[in-house]
Amino acid sequence: MMTPDQMISNYFVAGSLPELPRNHFIDGVFVAADSGSRMESFDAGTGEAFAEFAAGSTADVDHAVASAAKGFEVWRNTPPARRCAILNEAARLMRAEADRLAVVESIDSGKTLAEAQGDVAGSARLFEYYAGAADKLDGRSVNLGNGNAAFTLLELVGVTAHIVPWNYPTSTLVRGIAPALATGCSAVVKPAETTPFTALMIAELLVRAGVPAGVVDVVTGTGIEAGAPLVTDPCMRHVTFTGSVTTGVGVMQNVAPNVTGLTLELGGKSPLIAFSDADAEAVAEGALWAIFSNSGQICSAGSRLVIHCDLHAKVLERLIEKAKGLRFGHGLRNPDMGAVNSERH
């Protein structure tokens, strides 16, 4: 197995990565798009195409949803202790393949290798966290008085949809599918069209960890061609979406006719507030990374700084000095700040 340095050196020579998944992942195997259509994926740090992947459509989504519905019937009857063991194995496999996942994430998203490595490590921990919950979700008994009692059970939601953004393609994916899998639900994933590859890699990894075929399916492509038919599918029992407010409103409108459960994480503004007794150096350092981490592409980026007037000049001076010292470059070179995700962005 190549070291990260070897993978990076080979990539810069060849301009491509070997053995990248290039098709949808449905029913436990990689399958081409029904239409045969393909899309290019661009290295955010160079603007050059480095791989192709399947461009999904309604037919592919229908195939994936049918697979997930079938997988759900198997997974829901898998003992919770077994689900726990499988998710722990998924965490182990993620750590074993962390180097490759991080390199792919850095190229695809533009973020620095260090940031990508942190995302992969955090995702492995998420699998472990929800593995611990898998066999501890139960109901309760209710005393109704006069010698009567009732009991409650937690019911599985069913087939779930996960629309994953481009700024944190690995960690946002795992934080959605890990709890779904822990509870016995199945998942259909639509990654962002600019960052499709880690979702495909993780889906295949989950099958190797012991997740039955069909429980996690991935359809790649655009939001219009693949995302929209996924969230409007009547078989979908819950949708999770992370992205812009405008698109989130559209998703909410689309799921309403089917009364589908919905979780939204949309963009926001996150002010940092420094009072008169704050340490100016600490404020400047915190503000720097609050806004420049991941090239500022964070839903909770510290995009406003409210400072007491006594500290204003000193903090501003230190912040400007620190910002001027940032090193920029291709994410695989591990600078302080990599490229934004795409030319459009």
RAVENMO-V529742 format. One record per backbone hydrogen bond with DSSP energy under -0.5 kcal/mol. NH is the residue of the N-H (numbers start at 1). CO is the residue of the C=O. If there is no record, write none. Layout:
{{NH;CO} {NH;CO}}
This chain:
{{7;3} {8;4} {9;5} {10;6} {11;7} {12;8} {13;9} {14;10} {15;11} {20;17} {24;31} {25;218} {26;24} {26;29} {29;26} {31;24} {36;33} {39;53} {41;51} {43;48} {44;42} {44;107} {46;43} {47;43} {50;41} {51;41} {53;39} {55;37} {56;54} {56;220} {61;57} {62;58} {63;59} {64;60} {65;61} {66;62} {67;63} {68;64} {69;65} {70;66} {71;67} {72;68} {73;69} {74;70} {75;71} {76;72} {77;74} {78;75} {82;79} {83;79} {84;80} {85;81} {86;82} {87;83} {88;84} {89;85} {90;86} {91;87} {92;88} {93;89} {94;90} {95;91} {96;92} {97;93} {98;95} {101;97} {102;98} {103;99} {104;100} {105;101} {106;102} {107;103} {108;104} {109;105} {110;106} {113;331} {116;112} {117;113} {118;114} {119;115} {120;116} {121;117} {122;118} {123;119} {124;120} {125;121} {126;122} {127;123} {128;124} {129;125} {130;126} {131;127} {132;128} {133;129} {134;130} {134;131} {135;131} {136;133} {138;136} {140;152} {142;150} {144;142} {144;148} {145;148} {148;145} {150;142} {152;140} {155;153} {160;186} {161;238} {162;188} {163;240} {164;162} {164;190} {169;166} {172;168} {173;169} {174;170} {175;171} {176;172} {176;173} {177;173} {178;174} {180;176} {181;177} {182;178} {183;179} {184;180} {184;181} {185;180} {186;158} {187;215} {188;160} {189;217} {190;162} {195;192} {200;196} {201;197} {202;198} {203;199} {204;200} {205;201} {206;202} {207;203} {208;204} {209;205} {210;206} {210;207} {211;206} {215;212} {217;187} {218;25} {219;189} {226;222} {227;222} {228;223} {230;226} {231;227} {232;228} {233;230} {236;233} {237;159} {238;159} {239;261} {240;161} {241;263} {242;163} {243;265} {248;244} {249;245} {250;246} {251;247} {252;248} {253;249} {254;250} {255;251} {256;252} {257;253} {258;255} {259;256} {260;255} {261;237} {263;239} {265;241} {267;243} {268;299} {270;301} {271;269} {272;304} {274;306} {275;273} {278;275} {280;278} {283;279} {284;280} {285;281} {286;282} {287;283} {288;284} {289;285} {290;286} {291;287} {292;288} {293;289} {295;292} {296;293} {297;294} {298;296} {301;298} {302;290} {303;301} {304;270} {306;272} {307;305} {308;274} {311;308} {312;308} {313;309} {315;311} {316;312} {317;313} {318;314} {319;315} {320;316} {321;317} {322;318} {323;319} {324;320} {325;321} {326;323} {329;337} {333;330} {334;331} {335;330} {336;327} {337;327} {339;110}}
